Amino acid sequence: MIMALLNLDWSFAYLFAQSSYSTDSVVGRVFILIFDFAVYIFTSNCWYAIFKKLGEPNAWFAWVPILSNWKMLKAGDQD
């Protein structure tokens, strides 16, 4: 049994190619867009809360992608 599992192709490209869910469809693209937006909102909200607790005067920088990276480096004394 172990040998049978070792002989299988476990690469992600193979698994995604065999899936019946296609990102070429409109539903797939909308799902990915909603998921990406939810991840952006979650991470920005987390960084906003961290910046507020650190006492940063411009905590709203967490919502702007390039500015949030700069503010993260500044908060960690990496600038």
N, C-alpha and C positions, 0 to 999 in steps of 0.2 A: 504494500500500500504506500509506503513512504517513497519508494522508487517511482510509483505512478505520479505522485505529487511533485517530485523533483523534475520529472520530464515535461511538465506543463509549462507553457509560456506565460509567465506572470507579469509581463511588461504592461504598463498602463496604456500604451498606444494600442496594443492588441485588445485589451479589455474595452477601451472606448470605441474602437472600430467595430466591435461586435455588438455594441449596444444599439437598441432600436430607437433611442432618443436622439434626434438630430438637432444640432444647433442652427441648421440652415432654415428651420421653420421660424415663423414669426413668434410662435409661442415660446420657443427656446430662447430667442433673442430677448424677448420681454422678461422671461424668467431670470436670465443672466443680468440684465439691466437692473431689475428690482433687487436681486441679491447683492450686486455690487454697491448699489445705493444704500442698502441696509448696513453693509459692512462699513461704508464711509461714515454714516451717521453714528454708528456705535463707537468706532475708533475716535472720531472727532469729539464725541461727547465724553469719552474717557479722558482724553488729553485735556479737554477743557476743565474737567473736574480736578485733574492733577495740577494744572497751572493755577487754578484758583486757590488750592490748598498751599501751593508754594508762594502765594502772594504776588504773582506776576501781575503787573499793571495792565498788560494787553493780553488777557487770557483768550480773547476772541480770535487770536492768531491761530488757535487750534483748528479753526474751521477753514483756513486757507492753506492748501497743501504745501507750498514752498515755505511759507512763513512758519508753519507748525514744525517743520524740520529744523529751521533755524532756532526756534524757541526751545525745542527739545535739547539741542546741543548747548544752548546758553544755560538752560536749567541744570544741566549736568556738568557745567564748567568745562565744556569741550570746545568752546568757540575760540 
